[in-house]
Amino acid sequence: MSYAKYGPWAVIAGGSEGVGAEFARLLAGAGVNLVLVARKPGPLAATASDCRRLGVEVRTLATDLVDPSAVHAVVAETVGLEVGLFVYNAGANTCSAEFLDADLTDFQRVIDLNITTMVALVQHFGRAMRDRRRGGILLVGSMSGYLGSVRHTVYGGVKAYSRIFAEGLWLELRDSGVDVLELVLGVTRTPAMQRVGLNFDVPGMRVADPADVAREGLDQLGHGPVYIAGGNADDVARRNDPDRAKVVAGAHRMMQRLMGLK
Ligand SMILES: NC(=O)c1ccc[n+]([C@@H]2O[C@H](COP(=O)([O-])OP(=O)(O)OC[C@H]3O[C@@H](n4cnc5c(N)ncnc54)[C@H](OP(=O)(O)O)[C@@H]3O)[C@@H](O)[C@H]2O)c1
């Protein structure tokens, strides 16, 4: 399918590596110009030059999206651009301690990265899209947002919020010409996950490829509000079982194997 209808510019928050870089390559291949945002200048420059080779204009912004000044920086970088697609991929669990064992300020950073900055930028770009009566908003979510788990008390909550936010926004914009999608990922072989040392070889664990899930997300953008990528829809359905103790404890055993703890 062609993604050109989401041009002429797309902004990808978290657009330098893994799933974010794959969104960038797919969009560049469709002729959509890009503004890529991430912290590390090296991967940002590498992805930008890959995309320029595909013939599009690319701007980069090296900023930490947890920082309160980041929203202003992104807005300033995009002044005068017609942004037809906003992708918020830059989520992460930056505080993986058990809840009573870390400072609230560290958990606040998880909330700021995954919620505070995300909603501010969605409102900024979404208003202009609604005025133009076209565009797309793609938020990258997680299967963690469907159940509570150890060391994810806050991260699981912010990902649940993202999905609920996307569902409500999709309804509000349903007749406006603006597509909204929460792309729910399961375990995905990204550089960030490789750096934290996830064991991708747990028997029975489905591990997705970043290029595949990015393509699924863009293909499903017009079919919101939620798309479960990577063939995980049955697993998500099981996570909605009303017997919460069974679901939460069962997923916990699988998670421990993934982390190499059992
Ligand atoms: N990978 C998985 O198994 C998995 C599972 C479920 C959900 N997800 C979700 O999928 C999305 C991508 O996850 P990922 O990290 O695995 O993939 P990724 O797409 O490989 O990388 C994340 C991107 O976001 C940027 N980023 C991270 N923190 C940032 C910050 N504070 N400020 C600015 N940019 C930042 C990274 O660059 P810098 O590091 O240079 O800033 C990178 O470009 C996230 O929303 C995550 O919650 C991933």
The ligand as an SDF file (V2000), in Angstrom:
LIG
                    3D

 48 52  0  0  0  0  0  0  0  0999 V2000
   11.1260   -4.0230   21.6620 N   0  0  0  0  0  0  0  0  0  0  0  0
   10.1580   -4.6310   22.3430 C   0  0  0  0  0  0  0  0  0  0  0  0
   10.2520   -5.8230   22.6950 O   0  0  0  0  0  0  0  0  0  0  0  0
    8.8840   -3.8610   22.6740 C   0  0  0  0  0  0  0  0  0  0  0  0
    7.8060   -4.5580   23.2240 C   0  0  0  0  0  0  0  0  0  0  0  0
    6.6330   -3.8750   23.4830 C   0  0  0  0  0  0  0  0  0  0  0  0
    6.5430   -2.5210   23.2120 C   0  0  0  0  0  0  0  0  0  0  0  0
    7.6120   -1.8640   22.7090 N   0  0  0  0  0  0  0  0  0  0  0  0
    7.4590   -0.4290   22.4550 C   0  0  0  0  0  0  0  0  0  0  0  0
    7.9450   -0.1720   21.1550 O   0  0  0  0  0  0  0  0  0  0  0  0
    8.5150    1.1410   21.0890 C   0  0  0  0  0  0  0  0  0  0  0  0
    9.9460    1.0570   20.5770 C   0  0  0  0  0  0  0  0  0  0  0  0
   10.6680    0.2480   21.4490 O   0  0  0  0  0  0  0  0  0  0  0  0
   12.2160   -0.0990   21.3900 P   0  0  0  0  0  0  0  0  0  0  0  0
   12.9620    0.7880   22.3280 O   0  0  0  0  0  0  0  0  0  0  0  0
   12.3490   -1.5530   21.5460 O   0  0  0  0  0  0  0  0  0  0  0  0
   12.5400    0.2510   19.9450 O   0  0  0  0  0  0  0  0  0  0  0  0
   13.3030    1.0890   18.9440 P   0  0  0  0  0  0  0  0  0  0  0  0
   12.3050    1.4430   17.9440 O   0  0  0  0  0  0  0  0  0  0  0  0
   14.5050    0.2670   18.5880 O   0  0  0  0  0  0  0  0  0  0  0  0
   13.9660    2.3910   19.6300 O   0  0  0  0  0  0  0  0  0  0  0  0
   13.3900    3.4110   20.3170 C   0  0  0  0  0  0  0  0  0  0  0  0
   13.6760    4.7580   19.6360 C   0  0  0  0  0  0  0  0  0  0  0  0
   13.2780    5.7920   20.5360 O   0  0  0  0  0  0  0  0  0  0  0  0
   14.4070    6.6240   20.8470 C   0  0  0  0  0  0  0  0  0  0  0  0
   14.2700    7.0210   22.2420 N   0  0  0  0  0  0  0  0  0  0  0  0
   14.2100    6.2280   23.3310 C   0  0  0  0  0  0  0  0  0  0  0  0
   14.1150    6.9730   24.4470 N   0  0  0  0  0  0  0  0  0  0  0  0
   14.1180    8.2710   24.0470 C   0  0  0  0  0  0  0  0  0  0  0  0
   14.0790    9.5180   24.7340 C   0  0  0  0  0  0  0  0  0  0  0  0
   14.0330    9.5860   26.0520 N   0  0  0  0  0  0  0  0  0  0  0  0
   14.1030   10.6540   24.0090 N   0  0  0  0  0  0  0  0  0  0  0  0
   14.1950   10.6080   22.6490 C   0  0  0  0  0  0  0  0  0  0  0  0
   14.2240    9.4630   21.9510 N   0  0  0  0  0  0  0  0  0  0  0  0
   14.2060    8.3050   22.6470 C   0  0  0  0  0  0  0  0  0  0  0  0
   15.6240    5.7520   20.5580 C   0  0  0  0  0  0  0  0  0  0  0  0
   16.8010    6.4940   20.2900 O   0  0  0  0  0  0  0  0  0  0  0  0
   17.7880    6.9960   21.4740 P   0  0  0  0  0  0  0  0  0  0  0  0
   18.0220    5.8200   22.3640 O   0  0  0  0  0  0  0  0  0  0  0  0
   19.0280    7.4470   20.7650 O   0  0  0  0  0  0  0  0  0  0  0  0
   17.0950    8.1300   22.1360 O   0  0  0  0  0  0  0  0  0  0  0  0
   15.1470    4.9930   19.3270 C   0  0  0  0  0  0  0  0  0  0  0  0
   15.2280    5.7920   18.1750 O   0  0  0  0  0  0  0  0  0  0  0  0
    8.4120    1.7040   22.5020 C   0  0  0  0  0  0  0  0  0  0  0  0
    7.2520    2.4950   22.5870 O   0  0  0  0  0  0  0  0  0  0  0  0
    8.2720    0.4810   23.3640 C   0  0  0  0  0  0  0  0  0  0  0  0
    7.6010    0.7730   24.5650 O   0  0  0  0  0  0  0  0  0  0  0  0
    8.7810   -2.4990   22.4220 C   0  0  0  0  0  0  0  0  0  0  0  0
  1  2  1  0
  2  3  2  0
  2  4  1  0
  4  5  1  0
  4 48  2  0
  5  6  2  0
  6  7  1  0
  7  8  2  0
  8  9  1  0
  8 48  1  0
  9 10  1  0
  9 46  1  0
 10 11  1  0
 11 12  1  0
 11 44  1  0
 12 13  1  0
 13 14  1  0
 14 15  2  0
 14 16  1  0
 14 17  1  0
 17 18  1  0
 18 19  2  0
 18 20  1  0
 18 21  1  0
 21 22  1  0
 22 23  1  0
 23 24  1  0
 23 42  1  0
 24 25  1  0
 25 26  1  0
 25 36  1  0
 26 27  1  0
 26 35  1  0
 27 28  2  0
 28 29  1  0
 29 30  1  0
 29 35  2  0
 30 31  1  0
 30 32  2  0
 32 33  1  0
 33 34  2  0
 34 35  1  0
 36 37  1  0
 36 42  1  0
 37 38  1  0
 38 39  2  0
 38 40  1  0
 38 41  1  0
 42 43  1  0
 44 45  1  0
 44 46  1  0
 46 47  1  0
M  CHG  2   8   1  16  -1
M  END
$$$$
